[in-house]
Amino acid sequence: MRRVAALALLAAVLAACGGTDYNSATSSSTTARPNATTTTLAPVTADDRAEYLQAAERGILDDPRNTDFTDAQARCLARALVNGIGVRRLRAAGVEPDELRRPGYDLPPLLESSLSRAVKRDFGARLQACGLGELFSNSIAASVGAGKNAPAPEELQCIRAAFQAPQQRELLADASLETKPSASSALGLARVLLGCISFGRLVAEQAKADNASLSDDEISCIDRAARASSALEGFLADKIRGRAVDSKRAVREFGVAMALCLTPAHLRQLAGLPPPIISL
């Protein structure tokens, strides 16, 4: 049974391989400067907005981490930030044009925490229109695995589609404003992975090492068990955040559920047990 549980856990580790580096896809925004002060804000003029927009464009275009962005995408992202979040909110969080102009500048955590869900959803829609959803999903897909454990084409398409969907706009906005995934962002990403990646396929590939060929029914059953497992969801979210994981709970819950998906012959084979003695 331990080997069956180990297969379950290995599938989860492969799906969250390397954690998630949001900066690789959203490096032009994110953390730093926690000590912004509260001041009376002056009215925003057209000149103010133009200054913030020019500064944001320059900061994104000059950031060496943004090699995947075209000039058009960089300018689009600057407009999403300045017009979507707004100069007033940027100022309230202590963000000034000189800082936005600096390559590698990270937005303060105060900004993300001050935004309403409606503002985040609007910001996320603007980011999707700039193509950031596809860039972000490509980054996630690249971190999921390599070689024989790489996502299948339909799984990659599912991840890409997820980050272009309206339901993921808030997650995309949060991801672009965070240096490291928050608990809610990590949980959202874990759900995307669970919804798109076939854990049954991953387990089946590992089972081949024991000369066990899982059936389509077994693979589908494992997929359903994975998507219903809160322990596996939490395990993936913690892996994404780079935190210590509760592997025992994940093994106990998902491993047992997965074992129920296997035929008796495959369960014995993967558990390393001898074949049953059949008496006639």
PAZAPA-4460 file (N, C-alpha, C; in steps of 0.05 Angstrom, whole numbers, plus 32768, in hexadecimal, padded with zeros to 4 digits):
% residues 280
    n_x    n_y    n_z   ca_x   ca_y   ca_z    c_x    c_y    c_z   seq   type   mol
   8010   7FE8   8000   8000   8000   8000   8011   8019   8000     1      M     A
   8028   8018   800C   803A   802F   800D   8042   8037   7FF1     2      R     A
   8046   8024   7FDF   804F   802A   7FC4   8038   8038   7FB5     3      R     A
   801F   802F   7FBA   8008   803C   7FAD   8006   8059   7FB7     4      V     A
   8009   805D   7FD1   8009   8078   7FDC   801F   8089   7FD0     5      A     A
   8036   807D   7FCD   804D   808C   7FC2   8048   8095   7FA5     6      A     A
   803A   8084   7F96   8033   808C   7F7B   8020   80A4   7F7B     7      L     A
   800D   80A3   7F8E   7FFA   80BA   7F90   8009   80D4   7F96     8      A     A
   801C   80D2   7FA9   802A   80EA   7FB1   803D   80F4   7F9B     9      L     A
   8049   80E0   7F8D   805B   80E8   7F77   804C   80F6   7F61    10      L     A
   8034   80EE   7F5B   8024   80FC   7F47   8020   8119   7F4F    11      A     A
   801A   811D   7F69   8015   8138   7F72   802E   8149   7F71    12      A     A
   8045   813D   7F77   805E   814C   7F76   8065   8154   7F59    13      V     A
   8060   8141   7F47   8066   8147   7F2B   8054   815E   7F21    14      L     A
   803C   815F   7F2A   8029   8174   7F21   8031   818F   7F2C    15      A     A
   803F   8190   7F43   8047   81AA   7F4E   8065   81AD   7F4D    16      A     A
   8072   819F   7F3A   808F   819F   7F39   809B   81BA   7F38    17      C     A
   80AD   81C0   7F4B   80BB   81D9   7F4B   80AC   81F0   7F57    18      G     A
   8093   81EC   7F60   8084   8203   7F6A   807D   8215   7F53    19      G     A
   8074   822D   7F5A   806B   8240   7F45   807A   825A   7F49    20      T     A
   8089   8263   7F35   8097   827C   7F36   8086   8291   7F27    21      D     A
   8076   82A0   7F35   8065   82B3   7F27   8076   82C8   7F18    22      Y     A
   808E   82CE   7F22   809E   82E2   7F15   80A6   82DB   7EF9    23      N     A
   80A6   82C1   7EF3   80AE   82B9   7ED8   8099   82C1   7EC3    24      S     A
   8081   82C5   7ECC   806C   82CD   7EB9   8061   82E9   7EBE    25      A     A
   8065   82F3   7ED6   8058   830D   7EDD   806D   831E   7EEB    26      T     A
   8085   831F   7EE1   809B   832C   7EF0   8099   834A   7EF1    27      S     A
   8089   8356   7EE1   8089   8373   7EE0   8079   8380   7EF6    28      S     A
   806B   8370   7F06   805C   837B   7F1C   8066   836F   7F37    29      S     A
   805D   836E   7F4C   8061   8360   7F65   8070   836D   7F7C    30      T     A
   8075   8360   7F92   8079   836A   7FAD   808D   8380   7FB4    31      T     A
   8093   8385   7FCB   80A9   8396   7FD7   809E   83AE   7FE6    32      A     A
   80AB   83C0   7FF0   80A3   83D9   7FFE   8089   83D7   800F    33      R     A
   808A   83CA   8026   8072   83C7   8036   806B   83DF   8046    34      P     A
   807B   83F4   8047   8076   840A   8059   806B   8423   804B    35      N     A
   8057   841F   803A   804B   8436   802D   803B   8446   8042    36      A     A
   803B   8460   8040   802E   8471   8054   8013   847B   8049    37      T     A
   8000   8480   805B   7FE6   848A   8052   7FE7   84A8   8050    38      T     A
   7FE0   84B4   8039   7FE0   84D0   8035   7FC6   84D9   8028    39      T     A
   7FC1   84F3   8028   7FAA   84FD   8019   7FB2   84FE   7FFB    40      T     A
   7FA2   84F1   7FEB   7FA9   84EE   7FCF   7F9E   8505   7FBE    41      L     A
   7FAF   8510   7FAD   7FA7   8525   7F9B   7F96   851A   7F84    42      A     A
   7F85   8529   7F78   7F75   8520   7F61   7F88   8516   7F4B    43      P     A
   7F7F   8503   7F3C   7F8F   84F8   7F26   7F89   8507   7F0C    44      V     A
   7F9E   8511   7F00   7F9B   8520   7EE7   7FA3   850F   7ECF    45      T     A
   7F9D   8518   7EB8   7FA5   850A   7E9F   7FC4   8508   7E9E    46      A     A
   7FD1   851D   7EA7   7FEF   851C   7EA7   7FF9   8507   7EBB    47      D     A
   7FEC   8505   7ED2   7FF4   84F1   7EE5   7FF2   84D5   7ED9    48      D     A
   7FDB   84D0   7ECC   7FD6   84B6   7EC0   7FEB   84B0   7EAA    49      R     A
   7FF1   84C4   7E9A   8005   84C0   7E85   8020   84BA   7E91    50      A     A
   8027   84C8   7EA7   8041   84C3   7EB3   8043   84A6   7EBE    51      E     A
   802E   849D   7ECB   802E   8482   7ED6   802F   846D   7EBF    52      Y     A
   8021   8473   7EAA   8020   8460   7E93   803C   845E   7E86    53      L     A
   8049   8475   7E82   8063   8475   7E76   8077   8467   7E88    54      Q     A
   8075   846C   7EA2   8087   845F   7EB5   8083   8441   7EB6    55      A     A
   806A   8438   7EB5   8065   841B   7EB6   806F   840E   7E9C    56      A     A
   806B   841A   7E85   8075   840F   7E6C   8093   840C   7E6D    57      E     A
   80A0   8421   7E76   80BE   8421   7E77   80C8   840B   7E89    58      R     A
   80BB   8409   7EA1   80C4   83F4   7EB4   80C1   83D8   7EA9    59      G     A
   80AA   83D3   7E9C   80A6   83B8   7E90   80B8   83B3   7E79    60      I     A
   80BB   83C6   7E67   80CC   83C2   7E4F   80E9   83BF   7E57    61      L     A
   80F3   83CC   7E6C   810F   83CB   7E73   8116   83B4   7E86    62      D     A
   8101   83A6   7E8F   8106   8390   7EA2   8111   8378   7E93    63      D     A
   812A   836F   7E9A   8135   8358   7E8B   8126   833E   7E8F    64      P     A
   8115   833D   7EA4   8106   8324   7EA9   80EF   8321   7E95    65      R     A
   80E8   8336   7E87   80D0   8336   7E76   80D7   8330   7E58    66      N     A
   80E9   831E   7E54   80F1   8317   7E38   80DB   830A   7E28    67      T     A
   80C7   82FE   7E36   80B1   82F2   7E28   809C   8305   7E1E    68      D     A
   809D   831E   7E28   8089   8332   7E20   8092   8340   7E06    69      F     A
   807F   8344   7DF4   8083   8356   7DDD   8080   8372   7DE7    70      T     A
   8089   8385   7DD7   8086   83A2   7DDF   8068   83A8   7DE1    71      D     A
   8058   839D   7DCF   803B   83A3   7DD0   802F   8398   7DEA    72      A     A
   8037   837F   7DF2   802D   8374   7E0B   8036   8384   7E23    73      Q     A
   804F   838D   7E23   8059   839D   7E39   8049   83B7   7E3C    74      A     A
   8043   83C4   7E26   8033   83DD   7E28   8016   83D7   7E30    75      R     A
   800C   83C0   7E27   7FF1   83B8   7E2F   7FF0   83B3   7E4D    76      C     A
   8004   83A5   7E58   8005   83A0   7E75   8007   83BA   7E85    77      L     A
   8016   83CD   7E7A   8018   83E7   7E88   7FFD   83F4   7E89    78      A     A
   7FEE   83F3   7E73   7FD3   83FF   7E72   7FC0   83F0   7E86    79      R     A
   7FC3   83D5   7E87   7FB2   83C6   7E99   7FB7   83CF   7EB6    80      A     A
   7FD1   83D3   7EBD   7FD7   83DB   7ED8   7FCD   83F7   7EDE    81      L     A
   7FD3   840A   7ECD   7FCD   8426   7ED2   7FAF   842C   7ECF    82      V     A
   7FA2   8421   7EBA   7F86   8426   7EB6   7F74   8413   7EC5    83      N     A
   7F7E   83FA   7ECA   7F6D   83E6   7ED8   7F6E   83EA   7EF6    84      G     A
   7F85   83EC   7F01   7F88   83F1   7F1E   7F84   840F   7F24    85      I     A
   7F8F   841F   7F14   7F8B   843C   7F17   7FA1   844A   7F26    86      G     A
   7FA6   8463   7F1E   7FBB   8473   7F2A   7FB4   8478   7F47    87      V     A
   7F9B   847D   7F4E   7F94   8483   7F6A   7F9B   846C   7F7C    88      R     A
   7F95   8453   7F74   7F9C   843C   7F84   7FBA   8438   7F86    89      R     A
   7FC8   843C   7F70   7FE5   843A   7F70   7FF1   844D   7F83    90      L     A
   7FE8   8466   7F83   7FF2   847A   7F95   7FEC   8473   7FB2    91      R     A
   7FD4   8469   7FB7   7FCC   8462   7FD2   7FDE   844C   7FDE    92      A     A
   7FE8   843B   7FCC   7FFA   8425   7FD5   8017   842E   7FD5    93      A     A
   801C   8448   7FCF   8037   8453   7FD0   8048   844F   7FB8    94      G     A
   803B   8449   7FA1   8049   8444   7F88   804B   845E   7F79    95      V     A
   8064   8466   7F73   8069   847F   7F65   8075   8478   7F49    96      E     A
   8073   848B   7F36   807D   8486   7F1B   809B   847E   7F1A    97      P     A
   80AB   848B   7F2A   80C8   8485   7F2A   80CD   8467   7F31    98      D     A
   80BC   845C   7F43   80BF   8440   7F4A   80B5   842E   7F34    99      E     A
   809F   8434   7F27   8095   8425   7F11   80A8   8424   7EFA   100      L     A
   80B7   843A   7EF7   80CA   843C   7EE1   80E3   842A   7EE5   101      R     A
   80E7   8422   7EFD   80FF   8413   7F04   80FC   83F6   7EFC   102      R     A
   810C   83EA   7EEB   8109   83CE   7EE3   810C   83BC   7EFC   103      P     A
   80FA   83A9   7EFE   80FC   8396   7F14   80ED   83A0   7F2D   104      G     A
   80E1   83B7   7F2C   80D2   83C1   7F43   80BA   83AF   7F49   105      Y     A
   80B6   83A9   7F62   80A0   8398   7F6B   808B   83A8   7F79   106      D     A
   8072   83A5   7F71   805C   83B4   7F7E   8059   83AB   7F9B   107      L     A
   8052   83BD   7FAD   8050   83B6   7FC9   8038   83A4   7FCF   108      P     A
   803A   8393   7FE3   8023   8381   7FEA   800A   8391   7FF1   109      P     A
   800D   83A9   7FFB   7FF6   83BA   8002   7FE4   83BE   7FEA   110      L     A
   7FEE   83BF   7FD2   7FDE   83C4   7FBA   7FCA   83AD   7FB6   111      L     A
   7FD5   8394   7FB5   7FC4   837D   7FB0   7FAF   837A   7FC6   112      E     A
   7FB6   837E   7FDF   7FA3   837B   7FF5   7F8E   8391   7FF5   113      S     A
   7F93   83A7   7FE8   7F80   83BD   7FE8   7F6B   83BC   7FD2   114      S     A
   7F6E   83AA   7FBF   7F5C   83A8   7FA8   7F44   8397   7FAE   115      L     A
   7F2D   83A0   7FA4   7F15   8390   7FA7   7F16   8379   7F92   116      S     A
   7F05   8366   7F96   7F03   834F   7F83   7EFA   8359   7F68   117      R     A
   7EE8   836C   7F67   7EDF   8377   7F4D   7EF6   8384   7F3E   118      A     A
   7F07   8394   7F4C   7F1D   83A0   7F3F   7F31   838B   7F35   119      V     A
   7F36   8376   7F45   7F48   8361   7F3D   7F3E   8353   7F24   120      K     A
   7F24   834E   7F24   7F18   8340   7F0C   7F1B   8351   7EF3   121      R     A
   7F17   836B   7EF6   7F1A   837D   7EDF   7F38   837E   7ED6   122      D     A
   7F4A   837F   7EEA   7F66   837F   7EE4   7F6E   8365   7ED6   123      F     A
   7F64   834F   7EE0   7F6A   8335   7ED4   7F60   8333   7EB8   124      G     A
   7F49   833E   7EB2   7F3F   833F   7E96   7F51   834F   7E84   125      A     A
   7F5B   8365   7E8E   7F6E   8375   7E7E   7F88   8366   7E79   126      R     A
   7F91   8357   7E8E   7FAA   8347   7E8B   7FA6   8331   7E76   127      L     A
   7F8E   8324   7E76   7F88   8310   7E62   7F89   831C   7E46   128      Q     A
   7F7E   8334   7E43   7F7D   8341   7E29   7F99   8347   7E1F   129      A     A
   7FAC   834A   7E32   7FC8   834F   7E2B   7FD8   8335   7E24   130      C     A
   7FCA   831E   7E28   7FD8   8305   7E23   7FE6   82FA   7E3B   131      G     A
   7FE3   8306   7E53   7FF2   82FC   7E6B   7FE7   82E1   7E74   132      L     A
   7FCE   82DC   7E70   7FC3   82C2   7E77   7FD1   82AB   7E6A   133      G     A
   7FD7   82AF   7E50   7FE5   829A   7E41   8002   8297   7E4A   134      E     A
   800F   82AE   7E4E   802B   82AE   7E58   802C   82A0   7E73   135      L     A
   801A   82A7   7E84   801A   829B   7E9F   8015   827D   7E9E   136      F     A
   8001   8275   7E8E   7FFB   8258   7E8C   8013   8249   7E7F   137      S     A
   8021   8255   7E6C   8039   8248   7E61   804E   8244   7E76   138      N     A
   8051   8259   7E88   8065   8256   7E9D   805D   8240   7EB1   139      S     A
   8043   823E   7EB7   803A   8229   7EC9   803E   820E   7EBC   140      I     A
   8037   820C   7EA3   803A   81F2   7E95   8057   81E9   7E94   141      A     A
   8069   81FD   7E90   8085   81F6   7E8F   8090   81EC   7EA9   142      A     A
   8083   81F4   7EBF   808D   81EC   7EDA   8081   81D2   7EE3   143      S     A
   806D   81C8   7ED5   805E   81B1   7EDE   806F   8197   7EDB   144      V     A
   807F   8195   7EC7   808E   817D   7EC4   809D   817E   7EA9   145      G     A
   80AF   816B   7EA6   80BF   816A   7E8E   80C1   814D   7E85   146      A     A
   80CA   8149   7E6C   80CE   812E   7E62   80B4   811E   7E61   147      G     A
   80B6   8106   7E6C   809F   80F4   7E6B   8088   80FD   7E7D   148      K     A
   808F   810F   7E90   807A   8119   7EA2   806F   8134   7E9A   149      N     A
   8076   813D   7E82   806C   8156   7E78   804D   8154   7E74   150      A     A
   803F   816A   7E77   8022   8169   7E72   801B   8161   7E56   151      P     A
   8006   8152   7E53   7FFC   814B   7E38   7FF2   8163   7E2A   152      A     A
   7FF1   8163   7E0F   7FE7   817B   7E01   7FCC   8185   7E0A   153      P     A
   7FBA   8173   7E0F   7F9F   817B   7E18   7F9F   8187   7E34   154      E     A
   7FB2   817F   7E44   7FB5   818A   7E5F   7FC1   81A7   7E5D   155      E     A
   7FD4   81AB   7E4C   7FDF   81C5   7E47   7FC9   81D8   7E3D   156      L     A
   7FB9   81CF   7E2A   7FA3   81DF   7E20   7F8F   81E6   7E35   157      Q     A
   7F8A   81D4   7E47   7F78   81D8   7E5D   7F82   81EE   7E70   158      C     A
   7F9C   81EE   7E76   7FA8   8202   7E87   7FA7   821D   7E79   159      I     A
   7FAD   821E   7E60   7FAC   8237   7E51   7F90   8242   7E50   160      R     A
   7F7C   8231   7E4B   7F61   823A   7E4A   7F57   8244   7E65   161      A     A
   7F61   8237   7E7B   7F59   823F   7E96   7F61   825C   7E9B   162      A     A
   7F79   8263   7E93   7F83   827E   7E99   7F79   8293   7E85   163      F     A
   7F69   828A   7E72   7F5C   829D   7E60   7F3E   82A0   7E68   164      Q     A
   7F35   8290   7E7B   7F19   828F   7E83   7F13   82A6   7E96   165      A     A
   7EFB   82B0   7E95   7EF3   82C5   7EA8   7EF5   82BD   7EC6   166      P     A
   7EF2   82A3   7ECB   7EF3   8299   7EE7   7F0F   829C   7EF3   167      Q     A
   7F23   829E   7EE3   7F3E   82A0   7EED   7F4A   82BC   7EED   168      Q     A
   7F39   82D0   7EE7   7F44   82EB   7EE6   7F4E   82F5   7F01   169      R     A
   7F40   82EF   7F16   7F49   82F8   7F30   7F63   82EA   7F38   170      E     A
   7F65   82D0   7F32   7F7E   82C2   7F37   7F95   82CD   7F27   171      L     A
   7F91   82D4   7F0E   7FA6   82DF   7EFD   7FAF   82FA   7F08   172      L     A
   7F9B   830A   7F11   7FA2   8324   7F1D   7FB3   8321   7F36   173      A     A
   7FAA   830F   7F48   7FBA   830A   7F60   7FD6   8301   7F5A   174      D     A
   7FD8   82EF   7F46   7FF2   82E4   7F3F   8004   82F9   7F35   175      A     A
   7FF9   830D   7F27   800A   8322   7F1B   8013   8336   7F30   176      S     A
   8005   8336   7F47   800B   834A   7F5C   801B   833E   7F73   177      L     A
   8021   8324   7F71   802F   8316   7F87   804A   830C   7F7E   178      E     A
   805E   830F   7F8F   8078   8303   7F89   8077   82E5   7F8D   179      T     A
   806B   82DD   7FA3   8067   82C0   7FA9   8049   82BB   7FAC   180      K     A
   8040   82A4   7FA5   8023   829E   7FA6   8018   82A0   7FC2   181      P     A
   8002   82AE   7FC6   7FF4   82AE   7FDF   7FE5   8294   7FE2   182      S     A
   7FD9   8290   7FF9   7FCA   8277   7FFE   7FB3   8274   7FEA   183      A     A
   7FA5   828A   7FE6   7F8E   8288   7FD4   7F96   8284   7FB7   184      S     A
   7FAC   8291   7FAF   7FB6   828E   7F93   7FC0   8272   7F8F   185      S     A
   7FCF   8267   7FA2   7FD9   824C   7FA0   7FC2   8238   7F9E   186      A     A
   7FAD   823C   7FAE   7F96   822A   7FAE   7F88   822C   7F93   187      L     A
   7F86   8244   7F88   7F79   8247   7F6E   7F89   8239   7F58   188      G     A
   7FA4   823B   7F59   7FB5   822E   7F46   7FB4   8210   7F49   189      L     A
   7FB3   8206   7F62   7FB1   81EA   7F67   7F97   81DF   7F5A   190      A     A
   7F82   81EE   7F5C   7F68   81E5   7F50   7F6A   81E4   7F32   191      R     A
   7F78   81F7   7F26   7F7C   81F6   7F09   7F8C   81DD   7F01   192      V     A
   7FA1   81D8   7F10   7FB1   81C0   7F0A   7FA1   81A6   7F0D   193      L     A
   7F92   81A5   7F23   7F82   818D   7F27   7F6C   818A   7F12   194      L     A
   7F62   81A0   7F08   7F4D   819F   7EF3   7F58   8198   7ED8   195      G     A
   7F72   819E   7ED3   7F7D   819B   7EB8   7F8F   8183   7EB5   196      C     A
   7F9F   817D   7ECA   7FB3   8167   7EC7   7FA7   814D   7ED0   197      I     A
   7FAB   8139   7EC0   7FA1   811E   7EC6   7FB4   8110   7EDA   198      S     A
   7FAC   810F   7EF3   7FBC   8101   7F06   7FBC   80E3   7F01   199      F     A
   7FA6   80D9   7EF5   7FA5   80BD   7EED   7FBB   80B7   7ED9   200      G     A
   7FBF   80C9   7EC6   7FD5   80C5   7EB2   7FF0   80C4   7EC0   201      R     A
   7FF5   80D7   7ED2   800E   80D7   7EE0   8013   80BE   7EF0   202      L     A
   7FFE   80B5   7EFE   8001   809C   7F0E   8005   8085   7EFB   203      V     A
   7FF7   8084   7EE4   7FFA   806E   7ED1   8016   806D   7EC6   204      A     A
   8022   8084   7EC1   803E   8085   7EB7   8051   807A   7ECB   205      E     A
   804D   8081   7EE5   805E   8076   7EF9   8059   8058   7EFE   206      Q     A
   8041   8050   7EFB   803A   8033   7EFF   8047   8022   7EEA   207      A     A
   804D   802D   7ED2   805A   801D   7EBE   8075   8012   7EC7   208      K     A
   8082   8020   7EDA   809B   8016   7EE4   8098   7FFB   7EF3   209      A     A
   807F   7FF7   7EFD   8079   7FDD   7F0A   806B   7FCA   7EF7   210      D     A
   806D   7FD0   7EDD   8060   7FC0   7EC8   8042   7FBE   7ECC   211      N     A
   8036   7FD3   7ED6   8019   7FD4   7EDA   800E   7FE7   7EC5   212      A     A
   7FFB   7FDE   7EB5   7FEF   7FEF   7EA1   7FD2   7FF5   7EAA   213      S     A
   7FCE   800D   7EB3   7FB4   8015   7EBE   7FA0   8019   7EA7   214      L     A
   7F87   8012   7EAC   7F72   8014   7E98   7F68   8031   7E97   215      S     A
   7F59   8037   7E82   7F4D   8052   7E80   7F3A   8058   7E97   216      D     A
   7F2C   8043   7E9F   7F19   8046   7EB6   7F29   804D   7ED0   217      D     A
   7F3F   8040   7ED4   7F4F   8045   7EEC   7F5A   8061   7EEB   218      E     A
   7F64   806A   7ED4   7F6F   8084   7ED1   7F5A   809A   7ED6   219      I     A
   7F42   8096   7ECA   7F2C   80A9   7ECE   7F24   80AA   7EEB   220      S     A
   7F23   8093   7EF9   7F1C   8092   7F15   7F30   80A2   7F26   221      C     A
   7F4A   809F   7F20   7F5F   80AD   7F2E   7F5C   80CB   7F2A   222      I     A
   7F56   80D3   7F12   7F51   80EF   7F0C   7F3B   80FB   7F1D   223      D     A
   7F25   80EC   7F1F   7F0E   80F5   7F2F   7F16   80F6   7F4D   224      R     A
   7F25   80E3   7F56   7F2D   80E3   7F72   7F40   80FA   7F78   225      A     A
   7F51   8100   7F65   7F64   8117   7F69   7F55   8131   7F6B   226      A     A
   7F41   8135   7F5A   7F33   814F   7F59   7F20   8152   7F70   227      R     A
   7F1A   813C   7F7E   7F08   813D   7F96   7F18   813E   7FB0   228      A     A
   7F32   813C   7FAE   7F43   813A   7FC7   7F4B   8156   7FD1   229      S     A
   7F40   815E   7FE8   7F48   8177   7FF4   7F65   8175   7FFE   230      S     A
   7F6D   815E   8007   7F89   815A   8011   7F9D   815E   7FFA   231      A     A
   7F96   8153   7FE3   7FA8   8157   7FCC   7FA8   8174   7FC2   232      L     A
   7F91   8180   7FC3   7F90   819D   7FBC   7FA1   81AE   7FCE   233      E     A
   7FA0   81A8   7FE8   7FB0   81B6   7FFC   7FCE   81B0   7FF8   234      G     A
   7FD4   8197   7FF2   7FF0   818F   7FED   7FFC   819E   7FD6   235      F     A
   7FED   81A0   7FC0   7FF6   81AE   7FA8   7FFA   81CC   7FAE   236      L     A
   7FE6   81D7   7FBD   7FE8   81F4   7FC3   8001   81FA   7FD4   237      A     A
   8007   81E8   7FE7   801F   81EC   7FF8   8038   81E9   7FE7   238      D     A
   8038   81D6   7FD5   8050   81D2   7FC3   8054   81EB   7FB2   239      K     A
   803E   81F6   7FA8   8040   820E   7F97   804B   8225   7FA7   240      I     A
   8044   8227   7FC0   804E   823D   7FD1   806A   8238   7FDC   241      R     A
   8074   8220   7FD7   808F   8219   7FE1   808F   8213   7FFF   242      G     A
   8078   820C   800A   8076   8207   8027   807A   81E9   802D   243      R     A
   807F   81E3   8046   8080   81C8   804F   8064   81BB   804B   244      A     A
   8064   81A3   8040   804A   8197   8039   8043   8181   804C   245      V     A
   8028   817D   804F   801E   8167   805F   801B   814E   804E   246      D     A
   8031   8142   8048   8031   812B   8035   8022   8113   8041   247      S     A
   8022   8110   805B   8015   80F9   8067   7FF7   80FA   8062   248      K     A
   7FEB   8112   8066   7FCE   8114   8061   7FC8   8110   8044   249      R     A
   7FD8   811B   8032   7FD3   8118   8015   7FD5   80FB   800D   250      A     A
   7FE9   80ED   8018   7FEC   80D0   8012   7FD5   80C0   801D   251      V     A
   7FCD   80C7   8035   7FB8   80B8   8043   7F9D   80BB   8034   252      R     A
   7F96   80D4   802D   7F7C   80D8   8021   7F7C   80D1   8003   253      E     A
   7F8F   80DC   7FF4   7F8E   80D7   7FD7   7F98   80BB   7FD1   254      F     A
   7FAB   80B1   7FE1   7FB5   8096   7FDC   7F9F   8081   7FDF   255      G     A
   7F8F   8084   7FF4   7F79   8071   7FF8   7F64   8073   7FE2   256      V     A
   7F5E   808C   7FDB   7F4A   8090   7FC5   7F54   8085   7FAB   257      A     A
   7F6E   8088   7FA6   7F7A   807E   7F8D   7F7A   805F   7F8D   258      M     A
   7F80   8054   7FA5   7F80   8036   7FA6   7F65   802A   7FA0   259      A     A
   7F4F   8038   7FA6   7F35   802F   7FA0   7F2F   802F   7F82   260      L     A
   7F3F   803D   7F73   7F3B   803F   7F56   7F49   8027   7F48   261      C     A
   7F5B   801A   7F55   7F6B   8005   7F48   7F5D   7FEA   7F4A   262      L     A
   7F62   7FDA   7F35   7F58   7FBE   7F37   7F68   7FAF   7F4C   263      T     A
   7F5D   7F9A   7F57   7F6B   7F8B   7F6C   7F87   7F82   7F62   264      P     A
   7F89   7F7A   7F49   7FA3   7F71   7F3E   7FB7   7F87   7F3E   265      A     A
   7FAE   7F9F   7F35   7FC1   7FB6   7F34   7FC8   7FC0   7F50   266      H     A
   7FB4   7FBE   7F62   7FBA   7FC7   7F7D   7FCF   7FB6   7F8A   267      L     A
   7FCD   7F9B   7F86   7FE1   7F89   7F91   7FFC   7F8E   7F84   268      R     A
   7FFB   7F92   7F69   8014   7F95   7F5A   8023   7FAF   7F63   269      Q     A
   8014   7FC4   7F65   8021   7FDE   7F6D   8028   7FDF   7F8A   270      L     A
   801A   7FCF   7F9A   8021   7FCE   7FB7   8038   7FBB   7FBC   271      A     A
   8041   7FAD   7FA8   8058   7F9B   7FAB   8051   7F81   7FB9   272      G     A
   8038   7F79   7FB8   802F   7F60   7FC5   8031   7F49   7FB1   273      L     A
   8035   7F31   7FBB   8035   7F19   7FA9   801A   7F14   7F9E   274      P     A
   8019   7F06   7F87   7FFF   7F00   7F7C   7FEF   7EED   7F8E   275      P     A
   7FD4   7EEF   7F8E   7FC5   7EDE   7FA0   7FC8   7EC1   7F99   276      P     A
   7FC5   7EB0   7FAD   7FC6   7E93   7FA8   7FAA   7E8A   7FA2   277      I     A
   7FA7   7E7E   7F8A   7F8D   7E75   7F81   7F8B   7E57   7F85   278      I     A
   7F78   7E4E   7F95   7F75   7E32   7F98   7F5C   7E28   7F89   279      S     A
   7F60   7E13   7F7B   7F4A   7E08   7F6B   7F3B   7DF3   7F7B   280      L     A
***
